[in-house]
Amino acid sequence: MTETIDSRLIRIIDELLGVGIPLKDAMTQFELKYVKRAITRAKGNITQASRGLGVHRNTIHGKLRTLEGPTRRAVHDRALRERRRRQGRG
């Protein structure tokens, strides 16, 4: 017997509800894992992954920024801009 997507989702939802995972957390994690998996299957090619997901590639970049938070590079760049700004004043 083949398990349908509906029955698989119900099983996962029951498991999450059973351990008290809030809807917002479950949705955030699902979306992040879904997008990352699409990228992995596309061998890191964001454009190809976006086609498979039916969204624009900028949407994937935005989702990753939103769901993962700032990247190390973004934090570094922000700190560098702040340091340069302070040096220019004083």
Helices and strands as residue ranges (DSSP letters): H 5-18, H 23-41, H 46-53, H 57-68, H 72-89
